[in-house]
Amino acid sequence: MTHQYRVTKYDPRKRDRWGAYPADDWIGQDQIGQTFGGVVLTAAEYQRVEDAYVAAAMAFVRESGGEALRVTTLENHGGHAEPGLRLVEGALLSGAGLERVCRLNLRGMLWCKLEDAAGGRFVHFGYDYYMYVGVPARCEGAIALARRLGLFVEDFASPHREESEEDPDGLRPAVKGSPPRKTAKRELAGALLDGTVSPSA
């Protein structure tokens, strides 16, 4: 039995009766510098939230007895590449490599599913900074960690788990046949967060 969760920064108490989230909130790193609910999204705040997502994902994988996940359904239309990081279909990632690919998904630089061979352990990413986790056990420690980091963990099946290769419902952040949601501003924001350019660039 796979336990599936939706892990996000969105407080479920603010959802409407249809499950939509009408509150004014940011959904990606390319919005750094914009104002939401009267508060400017800073690079530091974005990084804090991104770090929380990655820490939560890794905690679920490790607590459930896993070490590595495989890249599946990779969409990298922009040809993003990094030295020492295998960004190919079927690549088995662990440790820093797995963390990095989680970040690249969150930043919209590429899209893929991260899954084990049996499919009982996975990390999926959706539009608007949504993350879905599947594990073979409940992982109370990982749930508690995510909540301490300010995230909300809900019992929720991943909409990406059984989708077809054609993705008929348009659930993927990167739509097949078109580039992922990546702009020059998003690329610059990613470079700022990685420290590869200065804030004045």
N, C-alpha and C positions, 0 to 999 in steps of 0.2 A: 504494500500500500504506500503510495506517495502522498506525503503531506505537502500541500501547495499553499503558498502565501503571496499576497501582494504587499510589497514593502515600499513605502513612499514617505515623502515629507508632508503629505496631505492629511489633515485631521479629518477622519471620517464623520465626526460630528458636524462638520460644515457642509457635508454633501446634501443635495436636495433629495426628495423622495424617489427620484429616478436613479440616484447614484452619481449624478453629475456633480462637479466641484465648481460652483459659481464664484468662489472667492477670487479676488485679484491676487495672483501669484505668478511667479516666474516659472518658465518651463524649460530653460536651456541656458547654456553658458554664453550664448551670443546676446543675452539680455543684460549682461553685466553693465552697470552704469545707468540702467533704467530704474524707474520708481514703481513700486508695487505696494499698495496699501499705505502709501505715504512714506515708505522706507526705500532707500536706494539699495539696489543689489550691488554689493562690492565684490571684488575678486576674492577677498578673504572669506566672505560669507559663502560665496559659491563653492570655494574650495572646501570649507568646513562640511557642507552638505554632501559634496561629492565624496569626500573621505569617509563620511558616515555610511553612504551606500556601499562603497567598496569594502569597508570593514565588516558590514553586516553580511554581504555576500560571501566573503571568505569565511566568516564565522559559521555560517550555515553549512558550507562545504566541509569544513574541518570537523565540526561537531558531529556531523552525520557519518564520519569515517572516511571521507574522501580527501584526495590530495590534488587530483587533476581533473579537468573537464576538456572535452573535445570541441573544437570549432566546427559548427555545422551551419548550413544555409548561409554562408558568408556572402555579404554584399559590400563590396569595396570599390565602387565605381570611380572614386577619386584616385585609386591606386595608392592609398596611404601605405607607407612602409617605414619601418624603424629598424636600425641595426640590432641584430640579436633577437628580434621578435618574429616568430613564424606566423605570418598572417595569410595562411592558406587553409583551404577546406580540409578538415580532418586533423589539423594540428592539435596535438595534446599539450595543454598548457597547465602549468602549476605555478605556485609562488608568485614572484614578481611579474611573470609573463601573464598569468591569469588576471592579476590585479590590473595590469596595464590595459588589457583588452576590455575589461569592465569599464575603465575610464573612457576608452575610445568610443564605446557604445554610448555612454552617458553624454559624451560631448558631440555625438552625431557625426563622428569622423568616419565611421563604418557601422555596419550592423551584422550581427551574427547571433546564433543561439549557442550557448555553452552547455554541453550535456555529457553525461557519462554514457558508456556503451549500452547500458541496460535501460537508460531513459528515466531511471528513478531519482536521479539527482541532476538538477539543472539550474541555470540562471538565465533568465530571459529579460529583454528590455523592450519597452514599448514607447509610443509617443509620450510627450509631455512629462518626461522624467518619471516614468513608471518602471518598476522592477518587479519581476515575479521569480520566486524561488521554489524549487521542488526538492524535497529530501525524503529519505525512507523512514525517518523518525522525527518526532516533533521538535527537537532541538530547543529546549527551554532556555539554555544558556545564550544561544544566538538571538532568540526573541528578546530576552532581557537586555542584551547588549544593544540591539537596534533601538529599543525604546529609550535606553539611557542616552543614546546619541541623538535623540530627538526625532526618530522615525516612527512610523505607525505600521504595525504588522497585522494584517487581516487574513483570515482564511479565505482564499480566493484562487480559483483555478486559472492557470496561465492561458490566455487566449491564443498563445503561439504554440502550444504543445502539440496539437494535432492538425495544425493548418497544412494545407496542401502546398506544393511548390509554387502554384500560381497565386497563392494568397488572395482568394477571391473577395474577401471582406476588407482588404486594404488595411490589415492590422499592423503590418511591419512599418517601422520608422523609415526604412529605405525601401522604396517601391521598385520592384524589378523593372529594369528598362529605363530608369531615370536616376539621376544622381541623388545621393543621400542629401538630407537637409544640412548642407554645409555651405557657408558663405565665406567671403573674405574676412568678414568680421568675426565669424566663428573660428576660422583658422588663426587669426590674430589672438583671439581670446585664449585659445589652446596654447599658443606659444607663450603668452604672458604667464599662464598658470604653470607651464613647464619651466619657466625661467630662461627660455631660449632667446627671448627678446626683452628689451627693457620696457617699462611702462610708458616711456616717452616715444617709443618707436611708432 
